[in-house]
Amino acid sequence: MLGSTHGTLTTDSRRALVIACGEQRTGPVVHDRVADLDVGGRPLHADVPDLTRFFRPGSVAVIGASDTEGRPSTGITRQLLDWAGRVGARVHPVHPTRPSVFGLPCAATVAELPEQVDLAVLLVADPLPVIEELAEAKVKFAVAFASGFAETGEAGAEAQERLAEAVRRSGLRLLGPNTNLNAFERFREDLSGPAIALITQSGHQGRPVFALQELGIRLSHWAPTGNEADLETADFLSWFAEQPEVGAIACYIEGLKDGRSFLLAADRAARRKVPVVAVKVGRTETGARTAASHTGKLTGADDVVDAAMRQYGVIRVDALDELQDTAALLARARPPLAEGVAVCSISGGTGAHVADLAAGAGLRLPRLSPEKQAELHQWIPEYLSVANPVDNGGHPVGDWRGRKIIDAILADPAVGVLLCPVTGPFPPLSDRLVQDLVAAAEETDKLVCVVWGSPAGTEPAYREVLLGSSRVATFRTVGNCLTAVRAWLDHHRFVTDYRSPFEEAPRTPSPSSRKAEALMQPGRQLSEHAAKQLLRAYGIRVPREQLVTSAAAAVRAAGQVGYPVVMKASGTQIAHKTELGLVKIGLTSASQVREAYRELTDIARYEGVGLDGVLVCQMVEQGVEMMVGVGHDDLFGPTVTVGLGGVLVEVLRDAAVRVPPFGEDQARAMLGELRGRALLDGVRGRPPADVDALVEVVLRVQRMALELDSRIAELDINPLMVLPRGQGAVALDALVVCR
């Protein structure tokens, strides 16, 4: 923990580190600072475009408009006219050879438009020549449907870059290319309540969410981002998070244009407590390859994507039905009053099965108190279990007793969610049950969930009663219900404690970075001795050691360091010393030190490895071997990884990753994700490890990642020996590769 007795932090250096790692959070949160950059020159605040006139334009130009039946552009023109009528926009067709389109006068060129337009829709095969004309006409937004760009390969990517460059010069904002008409769909206006805003990079993948309107769930916007030559997912995410009617944002993402922009947008949504639910393609090599061929974007390493989304509260789901159900619940449900889940069913088998699945999903099912159980047994036979899950036996919920049972469970202060699985319609009992559930939901602030298991879904109890309620969350599968409830609880827990790491990320380099600059060797790997000097510059503890160039000096150094000692070859070409026999441990005498020096130098000569000397090191044995490293992700930039160290890091691959900046809470969360976390707590009689010291090292390494990202290609501290509680952590070895 920062501020503990580990290391030698001064007040000033500790303050610099605290600011870097987001530990102190005082004063008002500041949004939208202009040109606010971190120490690596990366933006700290999202540039949010005002998309109001994109979704609600006053005037629209349709470039390439047509009314010739059978042509694809005719169908698009007709849909645009219909949409413009609904949003109150004036439409101006543009075509060089047509005097009119669908009875509207047609301009030959953009320059001849009778007024400045907010939105231009390009129904042309090559949008590039039109961009300059739109810029001269001061058009605010444009949409390009044309395909054949980055999704087709290298030549298409070059064409897309030319288009993007033209857009950058023009000052207008472009949606597409390779997009579609989803932004201009007919949204139901008879629905109320918080809405879902939808972002998709493939139009058809948004259809299940759009269809939620059929179930009475409101949608407000749909942004089909396509290839994102200009406007990207992050732009719409940031803007949607600002809209008062948006209760949740649902995303289908094939690739991210810019990881940093996405995180800034997710941060904005988290600060405003707006839930974001996303399907992100690319969990497998096949998925990543297919996504790239579709949208021409970099999918990134999936473990980094997963961690980055988790850091900023983006709820990642795998399937479209999960996206549909989770977004619907998060948009409409109120914050939880308690986290306990109670399962109530008309079948003991159903209740036990659902309760088992709920516990496996990480939900907490509190055992109801003896007093509560006695109350329930007023209406439920004594031989049935009501501890949670509650087996009501069926018949009691078919009459007046059903509502009594429901109200009694909801009144328990430990219960925040009532989950009632109805495996199939069983009228009139099931009809009375859902009526009571809907009535109870209207009178409580707690969440009532019903899983309607009928394969038909045509029953009035489902179509009219359950779907007619805005307070009951209705699902068709238990799995989707549990996924959504878990996401709902996680989201509200997350936003309650959320503090933006960007607000307190370092803006100015630390004194440590200036020391580090002198150690960098561009394009080369540092020797272990130089790598440890770099760690020292950032206050990371290393063993007592000396670099020597003779056997006699090695003996003197061993006496000063203190026996037993470890001796290691140190050079810029050595990555894995142990495999080459370039490490000697447990040396306890001068004769062993002399012999070890000769062996190490002989092996180095035989292997053709250049040395800058031999390290004589303090031997540190008692502790847990961990590793902490820095990498660089093509999407998100610098990353920090922590995991089990020594040979275990390669064998077990038990590691957690985060994208800087992050605070102490995220550093501790990384440790919680490790399968081997119990080793730090002490096993088989070993004392607990100094977790606070390990967290401090992670935060210091993060500072290095932020400040030296342009200079460091890779950094590995392995092993980092985490000593027993109160004794700190020592970096026994380090590898640094410079850019």
Secondary structure, 3 states (H helix, E strand, C coil): CCCCCCCCCCHHHHHHHHHHHCCCCCCCCCCCCCCCECCCCCECCCCCCCCHHHHCCCEEEEECCCCCCCCHHHHHHHHHHHHHHHHCCEEEEECCCCCEECCEECECCHHHCCCCCCEEEECCCCCHHHHHHHHHCCCCEEEECCCCCHHHCHHHHHHHHHHHHHHHHHCCEEECCCCCCHHHCCCCCCCCCCEEEEEECCHHHHHHHHHHHHHCCCEEEEEECCCCCCCCHHHHHHHHHHCCCEEEEEEEECCCCCHHHHHHHHHHHHHCCCCEEEEECCCCHHHHHHHHHHHCCCCCCHHHHHHHHHHCCEEEECCHHHHHHHHHHHHHCCCCCCCEEEEEECCHHHHHHHHHHHHHCCCECCCCCHHHHHHHCCCCCCCCCCCCCEECCCHHHHCCHHHHHHHHHHCCCCEEEEEEEECCCCCCHHHHHHHHHHHHHHCCCCEEEEEECCCCCCCHHHHHHHCCCCCEEEECCHHHHHHHHHHHHHHHHHHHHCCCHHHHCCCCCCHHHHHHHCCCCCCCECCHHHHHHHHHHCCCCCCCEEEECCHHHHHHHHHHHCCCEEEEEECCCCCCCHHHCCEEEEECCHHHHHHHHHHHHHHHHHHCCCCCEEEEEECCCCCEEEEEEEEEECCCEEEEEEEECCCHHHHCCCEEEECCCCCHHHHHHHHHCCCCCHHHHCCCCCCCECHHHHHHHHHHHHHHHHHHCCCEEEEEEEEEEECECCCCEEECCEEEEEC
